[in-house]
């Protein structure tokens, strides 16, 4: 077979970029029979070096979520006479004359239209409303036309059936994984970071619920004045709103935002944290909590969305709408050594259920049995 992978989001710093990177890495290890055409944008094209001759990279510098994507991408695909193409994200061109598989990571923008339009938009609400309806159209079309759909949790599978009336027989749940570095990085904590600290890594979109986390942390300081909160994620419009809120709440110096950091710094931030806090209202998988568990860090997570499915009994769950509940959970995790040790032990066992090799083996089976 000749299989195409739309890897234009490869190495972008997004979670989907990591998914694509792991997909290609492990396919190179396990499949020496089929031929793969990897479609990449300019930066990734330069940095990606195929492991063997069965993988060929193709420069496809077409922006995602663009008109060019809709008009030009089908011609790129047709040029290589593919038997199958895998789109690792919902942004499938409205015309694709080849059987395809699509991975749906979550339905956040479908389920939270206000976040997708006004609350989470830097543009005029009317413009963003148009973008929202176009997004939903493209997503719905991709699910109807796909030969197979991969979701990264049972929770997302159920959402597809519920919100888009997707045929459940087309959907395969294939979990992602967290991959701990094979070596410990020889780096120090950033100089801004003070210990002990609570940690969150990710973006600041409204559904991530960081404002409630700040309110909970402010309450926590009444009980434990010695703790800090470290936030890690690319500074953008949404993080600037959080920084403004930090100033309004007089939390400067106690809440530290480091921006986007390299993998080595991220690893050392995880390893030295007292606990990981994940107050999000909506997730498709919840990779951050697993990454913390791999590094023996106890995890506090929302009762909402997929997190209970992914973490099982290895996390302490909170009501994401209650700053008081989040505060009390953080206080328990800091003060109760027995609870901490129990969560760490259960976390070590929980992460063993997930591996990128298993993810890609199951994905490869879909390719070959389509």
N, C-alpha and C positions, 0 to 999 in steps of 0.2 A: 504493500500500500504506500501511497504518497500522501502524507498527512501534513497539513498546514497548521501553524499555531500563530494566532494574532498576538504577538508579543510586544506591541507598541507601548504598553504600560510597564514593560520590563525595567527594573532598576530606577523607578521613579521616586522611591521613598514611601510609596503608598503600600498598604497591605496587599493589594492586588499585584503590585510589582513583585513583592516577595513570593507570592503564590506562583507567579509565572516563572520566576527564577528557579524555585524548587522543582516545579514541574519539568522544566527542561533539563536541569541537572540530573535528576533521577531517571528520566527517560533515556538520557545518554548512557546511563549505566546498565539499564535493563533491556533495551531494545536495539539489537544490531541487525534486525531483519528488515524493518521498514525504513522508508526514507522520510525525512522531516524537512519542511521548509519553514524557517523561522522569520517572521516579518517583524522588523525592528525599526524604531526611529533612530535618528542620527547618533545620539550619544551612546545608546545601548549597542548600536551596530558596531561602533568603534571598540567598545569594551568587551563584547561577547566574542569568545573564541570557541567554536565548536570542538567538542572532545574527539570526534571521529568523523569520517567521511559521510556517514549516514545523515548528518545534520548540515544543512546549508542555510546561511543567513542571507537575507534579502533586505536591502535598504528600502524602507517604506515610510518616508518622513511625512506622514499624513496625520494631522492633529486628531486626537480623539474628540468625540462629541461635536464634530464639525460637519458642515455641508460637504466638504471634500471627502470626508469619511464615507458619506452616503453615495457620492457620485464616483469616486475614484477607486475605493477599496475593492469593489467587485471585479474591476478589470485586473487589478494586481493578482487577485485570487485565481481568476480564470486563466491567466497567463501561464500558470504552473501546472495545469491539468491535475488538480488535486482530487483524490478520492474522498477526502474528508477534511474538514477544517474545525479546529477548536477555538472558540472565542471565550477567553477566560473572564469576560465581563459582559454585561448586558448589551453593550453598544455594538450590536450586529447591524450591518447595512440592511436596509429594507428589502433589497434584492440580493440574494446569494443563490446562484445556480448550482450549488454543491451541497451534499448532505453535511450538516454541521451539528456540533455539540456546543452548548453554552453553559458556562458556570454562573449561577446567580448567588451572590454573596449575602445579600440582604434585600429587604423591601422597605428600607427606612424612608425613602422619599415618597413611596406610595402611602405608607401608613401615617406619615407625619407631614401632610401637605403644607401646613403652616411653616414648618421648618424648611420645606423645599421652596417656599415662595417668599414670604415676608420676613419671618423671624431669623432665618438663616441666609438672608440675601443681602448682598451689597448693592443690588440694582433696584430699579423701580419695581414695586410689587407686580404691576401689570406685565412687565417684561419677564419677570421670573415665573409668573403664572403660565405664560406661553411656553417657557422652557419646561416647566413641570409637565404640561400636557404632552409635549413632544417626547419627553423622557418616558412617560407612561405608555405612549403609543409604541415607541421603539422597543421597550421592554416586553409589552404584551405581544407584539408581533414576533419577537425573537422566540418567546416561549411557545407560541403556536406553531411556528415553522420548524423548530429544532427537531432533529431526530431523537436526541436525548438531552436531558437537562441534568446538570450536577448541582446539588445544593450542599452547603458545607455544614448543615445541621438539620435535624428533623424539624426543628422550629421553622426554618426558612421553607422547607418543603411544605409544611402545613399552611404557611402564609401564601405560597404560590397557589395552592388549591383554593384557599379561602378568598383571596383578594383578586386573583386573575382567572379563576376557574380553570386552572391548568390540569391537564390529564395526569393524575397521579402515577399512571403506569409508565409515563415518560421520564419520571424523576428518579434519580439515584442519589442517595445521601452518601457523600464521601467526605469524611472529616478532614480538616487541615491538621497541622501539628505545630509544635514549638520546637525549634532545634537549638539546643544549647551549643555554644561555641566549642570546638574541639580543643581549644587551648584557653587558658586564662590570659587576658590582655594585661600587659605590664604598664598600666596607666593608673594614675592617682585620681581620686575624686576631684571634680572641678573645684577651684578655690572658693567659689561662691557657696558651696554646699556645706552646711553644718549638720552635725549629728546630735541626737537621733532624728531621723526624718521619715515621714510617710511619703509614698511615691505614687505618681500616676504618669503614664506615658501614652501619648495619643493626641488627637486633634481636640479642638475646643468647640466643635459644632454644638448647637443647643441641646441635641438629644444626649450628648455626653454628660450633661448635668453638672458642670463644674461650678456653677454659681451656688448650688446647694452644698457642694463639697466645701466651698469656702465658708459658707455659713456654719457648717458642722465643725470645721476646723477652728473657727472663731470661738465656738462654744467649748471646744476641747481645751483651748488655751486657758480657760478659767480653772481647769483641773490640773493641767500639765503645761506649765509655762516654758518647759525646756525643749519642747518638740518643734519641728519645722515641717513644712510641706514643700516637696519638690515636684514641679510640673515640667514635663519634657514634651515638646512638640513644636512644629514649625510656626513661627510668629506670623500671623495673618490677621485679617479683620476680626476674627472671632477671638483669638488670643489677646488682641489689643483691647477688646471689650472686657476680658477677664482681668487684664492688667489694670484697667481703669477701676474695676470693681475692687481689686486688691487695695488700691489707693483710697477709695472711698471708705473701705472698712478698716483703714489704718493697720493693714497687715504687711506693710513693706518690711522687709528684713526677715519676716517669719515665713512668707510664701515666696519661693524662689522659682522663677521660670527660666529655664536654660535654653529654650528654643530647640531647634532640630540638632541632634547630636549624632556623632558617628557610632558605629556598632560597638567599638571598644569602650567608649564612654558609657553607652547605654548599658552594657554588660556590668560595668563596675557600679553604676547607679542601682541596678537591680540588686546586686550582691550585698550592698551595704545598707539597703533600706530596712527599716524596722517592720514595715508591712506595706502591702500594695493595696490601693483603694480604687475600686472600679464602680462608680455610682451611676453608670449609664442606664438610660431608659430602654435603649434598643441596641442590640448587637446581632450579628449573624453567626458569630463563632466565639469571640472573646479571647483572642490570642494573648493579650497582655497578662491575664491571670495565669495562664499556663506557663508563660515565660518566667513569671515570678515563682511559681511552684517548683520549677526546675532548679531554681537557685536557692531553694529552702527558705523562701519568704512567705509568711502567711498572707492570705488573700481575703479581703472584704469585698463582696460583690452584691449587685442588685438582685432582688428576687425576680426581676422582670426578664423578659425575652428568653434567649437560649442559655443563659449562664448556668442555671441549675442543671440543664441537660449536659453541658460540657464539664462543669466542675464537680458535679455530684455532691458528696458529703465533704469535699476537701476545701470548702470556703465557708466563711461566716456571712450569712445573707442579711441584707438590710432593705428597708423600704426606701427607695430612691427619692421619694417626695418628702421625707422627714429628715431634716437636719439633726433633730434630736436623736433619732434612731441611728443615724450614721455616726454621730458623736459618741454615743454609748458603745457602739461596736468598736470604734477605734480605741476607746479607753480600755475596753476589755482586752483587746489584742495587745495593747501596750503593757498592761499591768498583770495579766493572768498568764504566767509562764506555762502552766499546764495546758491551757487552751492553745497557746502559740505552738507548743511542741506537738500537740495533737493535730493541728492544721498542717504543720510542716510534714509530719509523718504521712498523713492522708494525701497531701499534695504530691509527695514523691511517688506514691502508688498510682495516683490518678494520671499523671503525665505519661506513664508507661503504656496507657491505652492508645496513645496517638504517636504516629511517626510519619514523616514525609515519604519514606519508602512505601509504607502501606497505602498512603494516599495515591501515590503515582502508580503503583501496581494495579489498584482498583480502577484508576482512570484509564490505564493502558488496556485493561480488559474490555472497557466500553468501546475503545477504538477498534479492537480486533473482532468484537462480536456484534458490531452495529449491523 
